[in-house]
Amino acid sequence: MKFTRLKYWLLCSLLLIVGLYLILIEQFNGKPEVMMSETQPMFVSQCLTHNAIVPLDQQGRLRIAVWNIYKQQKKNWQPQLQQITDNSDLVLLQEAKLNSRFSEYLANTQHHVVMAKGFRLMNIPMGVMNISSQPANEACAYQTAEPLIRFAKSTLVATYPLSNGQQLLVVNLHGINFDWRLDHYESQLKQILKKVTIHHGPVILAGDLNTWRDGRMSIVRQLTQGMKLTEAKYKKDFRKRVFGLPLDHLFYRGLTLVQADSTETSASDHNPIETEFMLETL
């Protein structure tokens, strides 16, 4: 009898701990919110707009980089990011941690910043971020909670003006990890499917997609092919791999790829992707 009561109280205690954990995580995640450096206060709604008119490209040339910055945990992240930013019109970051040091760095770069919050920890936003030479017209944030740990991964969908009069649609996505059946993983990609398919103009879909098993890569290939997106081919390919599969990707549509490379760095646990495109003649 005593043993049965002990098991009952242990079960009750475990359920209480799990319940409190889920409540706490929901508070950390909050609602999907986006931040634009042109808008105050920082995180106010799921979507924000700005009257951007200056084109992102330089006379038809467009340089885009992708990098999981590993929450800026490596001591040499700052010079590496500065170099990537100096050589790019648009930088797509994953695992960006918007602490005071990073906020100060961003303020000093005089670039434009858009961030989709995944969650807050110790009141510090973490998620995906775009750093660009020119501001975005529109930006929307989306969240997908990890099935086990429940912390949310974020997706940022933004548009930028181009010199040919078109709008560039950019999807910056950090794929969820802990999903064995891959239902949530597929849903995370599908939630932005409509925006991509109905967009009339160039498209970039990129980020740390966490494609560390064949099933994940099959979902990505199937959905990107359906959206008529082409994956960049790399001259130098040092993208981080797990079980032989690369985690980071860049897909595009309506642009001409000139060059794509992924070079080694010690400033993160991921190596950056750097690309150059030309706008297509209308």
Summary of the structure (lengths in Angstrom):
residues: 282
radius of gyration: 19.8
end to end distance: 80.2
largest distance: 80.5
contacts: 926
relative contact order: 0.16
helix: 28%
strand: 37%
